[in-house]
Amino acid sequence: MLVRNISDKEVLDTTYLAHGGAIAQMILDRRNLKEIGFLAIARLDPGKEIEAHVDPMEEIYFILHGTGEMAVGDETRPVKPGDAIWIPAGDSHALLNTGEEQCVVLVVASPAW
């Protein structure tokens, strides 16, 4: 069994700026996982945006806290806590924090291998 906490040194050591807007950390990744690409947490301050980008893997964004506007492909929708957004591999996607609080998102990615 492997248990990781978002406060663990192994997680904090992975902190990076994700696509121009969010501060993100890898909770679990290919160092630990066999079939899933990664599980990350991203924090997006009010008015900040995870800029539009394309990844070669299927992803799910799960909104834990805050609100935003999610764009996937040519569709844009408001998102709130409890929303899970499926992003097909190769689709452009972006997330804008439209609220007054930090938007916190779990990101799960699964490469097509």
Secondary structure as UniProt FT lines:
FT   TURN            6..7
FT   HELIX           9..12
FT   TURN            13..14
FT   STRAND          16..18
FT   TURN            19..21
FT   STRAND          22..28
FT   TURN            30..32
FT   STRAND          38..44
FT   TURN            46..47
FT   STRAND          49..54
FT   STRAND          57..65
FT   STRAND          68..72
FT   TURN            73..74
FT   STRAND          75..79
FT   TURN            81..82
FT   STRAND          84..87
FT   TURN            89..90
FT   STRAND          92..97
FT   STRAND          103..111
//
